[in-house]
């Protein structure tokens, strides 16, 4: 009986030990950075301001340096109708610990708005970053965007579609490169035209029913020879639509001579492609630090 009891106690002891190690690790990482949260990136008195969604958090390294640090704006995923920057604080902390100023943003979601509005929000967050990031130790001339899933598609869209910035009064697109982690929505025109998979109708809520809009928010059709460089990753076992569109996007980048790297990570599923970023020495971080010049 005693032996049986002891065997059942082992998992609990291990769980406590793991919890202590994880919390200790998180405290050590958090202590090396500062977080300023819920900063509005849209003037609160504009008609479309959303108090919960038009805000961002800035993570900056505690250690100051004479020159500005590279900046990564992270856009969360969630199928264009869910998700929050608050779920990805670990990414902000890990980037800051490694010498990057991280900006994690919220944006408005379906069904309240559609993807064109979400893209506008992301562009407005980048413009805020360009204007204010020097106050947090960042270099406004070295802004990169990063995203997972739907956030990866939005990151690709604002990196390639300069009109999203010029219509907001910017002289040029300030984005210097994009890091796309298992991105969704790279070619929604093709995806929604075919409707190959069960449940695809749900995407007609964020994207609407007009094929012209599907094309307008598909990054594939904005890539040019002078588009900013791209780091792109896909999981070996990700969703078929993402597997197909990342290959197509990679081919487009290659055909136009855009500087890029495309890596398929063995054994990874879609969710695992973002949860792996919990680990500081993950391959994506290693590549990213080189990419942004941290």
N, C-alpha and C positions, 0 to 999 in steps of 0.2 A: 504493500500500500504506500509506504514511504517512498519507495523507488518510483512508483507510478506518479505520485504527486510531484516529485522532483523533476521528472521528465516533462510534465505539463507546465512547470514553472520556467523552464529554460526559454521558451519563446518570449515570455513576458520580460525576462531579464534582458534578453537581446533587444527587444523593442525599446526598453528604457534606455539602454546603452546607445542604441542608434539615434534615438530622439535627442539625447544629451549631446552626442557628437554633431548632429545636424544643427541643433540650436546654437551650439558653441561656434560652429563654422559660420553660421549666418550672422552671429554677433560680431565675429572677427571681421567679416567682410563688410557688414554695415558700418562698423566703426571707422573704416578707412574711407568713407564717403559721406557726403551730406545730401539730403533729399529736401527739395523745396516742392511742395505739392499743391495741386489744384490751382495752378495759375491760369487765369482766363487768357486764351490766345485770340479771342474775338472780343471786341468792345461790348461790354454787357448791355449797352442801350440799343444795339442793333436789333431789328425785328426777329431775326432767326437765331438769336443767341440762346443756347441751351446750357443752363447752369451746371448740369452734370456731365454733359458730353463735350462742350467746347472748352475743355481744360486740359492741362498737361502737368507732368512732374519733371523736374530736372534733378539729375544725380550728378554730382561733381566730386572729383577726388579732393580729399582734405588737404593734400600737399599742394602748395602753390608753386607755380613755375613762371618764369619771365615771359614766355610766349604762350599764346593760346593753344589749347588742346583740340584735337579733332573731335567732331560732334557726330553722334549717331542718333537720328530720330527713329524710334521704334513704333511701328503701327501694329496693333494687335489683330488677331484673327477672330473668327466667330460667325462665319457664313453670312456676313453683312447684316445680321440681325441680333447679335449678342456679343459679349466680351467686354473687357475693361482693362485699362492700363494697370489697375490694382492687382491683377492676377500675375503680372510679369515684373514685379518689383525686383525679383532675383536677377533679371537681365540688367536692369538699371544699376544694381549694386555691383554686379560682376564687371560690367563695362567700366564703371567708375574706378573700381579697384585696379584695373589694368590701364588706367591713364586716359580714358575717353570720357568726355562729357556726354551723358545719355539723356535724351528727351523722350519720355514715354507719353503718348497722347491718347486721349479719347476722341471719338468723332460720333456724329449723329448716326443712328441706325434705323433700318427698316423695322416696322412699316411706317415710321414717322417721316422718313425721307427715302430717296432712292440713291443709287450709287453715284450719279453725278454730283449730288450734294455732299456725299461722303468724300469724294475726291476734292471738292472745294474746301472742305474742312481741313483735310490733310495739307493742302497747299497753304492755307492760311496759317496752320501751325508751323510750317517750315518758314514762312515769311516772318512770323513772330520770332522764331529761333534766330534767323539771320539778324534781326534788329536788336535782340536782347541778350544773346548767348554770351557775348563778351563779359557781361556782368557776372557770369558764373564760371569764368575761366575758359570759355570755348572760343574757337577761332571761327568767325562768321564766314570766312572764305573756304572752310573745310567742313561742309555739311554733307553727310551721307544719310541715306534712308535705308531702313531695314524693316522687314515684315514677315510674318508667318501666315500661311493660308490666305484668307481674304485680305489680310494686312499686307501680305507679299504682293498680291495683285495691285493693291492701291499704291504701294511703294513703287512698283514698276511703272504704273500709270503716271504718277506725278514726276517721275524721273525722266520720262520720255515725252510727255505732252507739255510743251512749253507754254501753250495757250492758257493753261490753268493758272500760270503766274502772270503772264502779261495782262490778262483781263482783270487781275487784281491790282494792276498798277506797277508791277515789278518790271524792271528793264530786261531782266533775263532770268532763266531758271537757275537758282542758286545751288542745285544738287550736283555734287561732284561724283557720285557713284551710288549704286544700289546693291544691297545684300538681300537676296530673295531666298527665304527658307520654306521650301515646299509650297510655293505660291499658287493660289487659286485665281481664276478669272483672267488669265493671260490672253485667252481668245474666247470670250463669252459669246461672240457672234457665231462662231462655229459650234460651240457647245449647245447653245440654246436653239440653234437651227435644227440640230440633229435630235436633241432630247433622247439620248440613248439609254439613260439609266433611270431606274425607279425613283420617284420622288423629285425629279428635276423640275417639276412644275413649281415647287416652292421658291425657286430662284426668280420666278416671274414677279415676285413681290418686290425684292430690292432692285431688279433690273427692268421691270416693266415689260410690256408686250410689244414694244416697237423695235424691230431689228436694227434700225438706224442707231438707236441708243445703245444696243448691245455692242455694235461696232465702235461707237464713240468712246466707250469705256474699256475697250480691249487694248492693252498696251502693245500687243503684237503689231498693230497697224501704225504705231507712232515711232517705231525704231528707225533711226537714221544712222548714216555712217559716222556722224559726230555725236551720237548719243553717249552719255556718260558710261564708264565701265561698269561691269556687272559681275558679282559673285552670285552664283545660283546653285542651290542644293535641292535634291529630290530624294525621298526615301525609296528604297528598292521595292517596298511593299505599300507604297502610298496608293491613293485612289486612282483608278484608271484615267479619269479626266485630267488630273494633275500630271500624271506620268506622260500622257500624250502631249499636253500643252507645253510642258517644260522642254520636251524634245524639240517641238516645233519652234519655240522661242529661241532655244539654243541655236538651231539651224539658221534662223533669221539673223541673229547676232553674228554668226560665223559668215554668212553670205555677204553681210555689209561691212565686215572687217571691224566690228566693235570689239574693243578689248574686253575679254570676259573669261571666266572659268565656270565650268559646269561639272558638278560632282554628284554622283549617285551614291548614297550612303547605304552600304549593305545591311539588310535585315531590318531597316527602319520603316515603321508605319507613320502615318500622317501626324498623329499626336506626339509620338516619340521624337519627331523632328524638332519640336519646340521644347519638350521637357528635357532633352539632352543638354539644353543651354543652362541647366542648373549647375552643370559641372564647369568650373572655371577654365579647365584646360581642354575643353571640347575643340574638335577640329575647326568648327565654324569660328570660334573666337580666335584661334591661332591664325586662320586665314584673314579674318577681319582686321586684326591688329596690323598685319602687314599691309592690307589693302588701304586702310585709312592713314597709315603712317604714324601710328601711336608709338 
